[in-house]
Amino acid sequence: MTDGDCQPVAVSRRICAPAHDIFQVLADPARHREFDGSESLRGAGSAAMISGVGDVFVMKMYFPHLGDYEMNNHVVEYEQDRRIGWEPEAGRGHPHAAPDSPESARWGQRWSYQLTPDGPDATIVTEIYDCSRAPEKERAGMRDGQVWTESMARTLERLDALCARPGNQPLPATGGTTPSDRLCPA
């Protein structure tokens, strides 16, 4: 398979909230754990809001085969209220971050969100995972990104529940969701 054969994976959902409100949540790394559908995020290692291309934010992560580690996320896309995206790089505690690691700390992967207004109070949110620049072996191991589609759908469900609540307040400690079948203005 060549790089041109691997297409980005995208999952979309209509969320009953203005694009601005959703973008504010996406641009705040401290809020990412609240809507993470992969359940691999443990918290933000950075307190600052994302403000543009070139920013780097740190996320604390956990994967069973890696344990606890950090990822340094390099912001490569930023259009206020429309698009935000980053490319992860292995950080503290990750085996690829070690100076003697034979593997690159950056794998050619990109996570992004595209926001398309759908009326005054609704937005089509598309989460995109692009691994087209990752090594072929890595792409094959994750079926060209297809392994992420279920967690991407859960992420958008949680983002919906979070952003559709008045004031976009953090989720209660007990979880809680907003019904996905509610109506919002078209």
N, C-alpha and C positions, 0 to 999 in steps of 0.2 A: 504494500500500500504506500502511496506517495502522500506528501503533505496535502496536495490538492484534493485527495479523496476524502479527507477527514473534514467534515463540516461541523460548525459549532452546534451544540445542543441547546435548545431554547424551550422554556416553559413559560406560559403567560397566564395571567389571571386579571379579571376586572375587579378593582378594589374601589369601594365607595368612599373615596377620600381624594382631595385635590393633590395633584402631582407635587406641589410644594411641600405639603405635610409629609408625604411619603419620602420625599428626597431628604428631608431633615432627619428622619430616622435612619435612612441608609448612610448618610454622611456622618453619623455619630457612632464610632466603633464601640463605645460603651453600651450601645443598644443592640448590637449584632447578636448577642447570645439570646436575646428575647425572641428572635424570629428564626434562629438557625434550625433548619429542618434536618441537618445531618447529625445533630447532637454531638458534634465534635468540638465545638467552641466552649472554652471554660471562662472566658472573660477577656477584656481588653487590657493590653499592656501599655496602651497609649490613651491619654485623656483628651487630646485635642480633636476637635471636629475636623473632618476632611475639608480642605478649602480649595484644592486645585490639583492639577497634574503636577507630579513631582513630590507630593506629600508621601510619607511612609508612615503606616500605622502598624502596630504590633498586636497580634492576637495570640492569646494563650490557647493551646489546643491539646486534645487527647485522642489518640488512636490506639486501640488495644496492642497492636504489634510495635508501636513506637513509644508508648507511654506518654508522659507529659512533655510538651515542647512548645516552642513559639514559632510563629510565621511572621516575617516582615513583608507587609503588603505594599507594593509600589503602585501608587495611583497613576494610571496611564490614560484614563478617560475621565473627563469632568465637564459637564455642561449643566449648569444650575437648573434643577427641576426637570431635567430631561434624561441625563445619562451619567452613570458613574461606574468606573471599573478599575480593577487592580490586578497585578500579577504577583503571585506569592513567591517568596524566597525563604528557604529554610533558615530558621533562626536558632536561638539558644536552645540546646537540648535535642535538636534534630540531628541525626547522624550525618546528613548531607552538609551540615553547616561546619563540620569539623575541618580544620585546615588540611588534613591528610586524606579527606574523603575523595574517592575516585569519581564520585558523582557530582554533577553541577548542583549548586544551591538553588538555581532557578531552572525550571523545567519547561518553559515555554507554554505555560497555562495562563488563562485569563478568566476572571469572573467579572461579570458586569450586569448592570440593571439598566433597562431602557424604560422610560416612562412616557406614555402617550396619553394626553388628556382625552377623555371620552365624556364630554359634557362638562358643566362647571364643577361638579362634585364627585367625579369618578375618573379613574385612571386605569389604563391597561398597563400592567407592570409585566415586563418580560425579563426573566433571569436567563443569562446566557453563560454557558461554559464552553470555552474554546481551548482545545488541547492540540490544535492542528500543528503547532510548532514544537510539541513535545516529541521526544524520541519514539520511534515506531514501537519499540518494546513496551514503553509506558502506555502508549495509546491502546495497544492491543490488550494490555492487562486491565484496562478500564473500558473496553469496548468503545473506543473513540468518544468517551465521555458519557455514554449511555447509562453507566452505573449510577450516575448522579441524578437521573430524572425524577425518581421518587422523592429524594430528599429536597430537590428543587421545588417540587409541587408542595411538599410540606412547608418549606420556607415561605412560599407565597401565601399559603393558608394562614400561617402564623403572622405574616406581615399584614394580611387583610384584617385579622382579628385585632391586631395591635393598632393599626392606623384608622380603622373605622370607629374606634371608641372615641367619645368626646374627649378632646384635649390630648389625644394620643399618649395617654398615661401608660407607664410600664404595666405589664401583665401582673395580676395578683400572684402571690407566691403559690397559690393552689393551681395555677394554670389559667383555665378559662378561655373560652373562644367566643367569637361572634358568629351567629349562623351565616353560612355562606350563601343561603338562598334569599337573603334580604334584598329588598329593592332599593335602588338609589336613583336619583334623577338621571335621565338619559341625556 
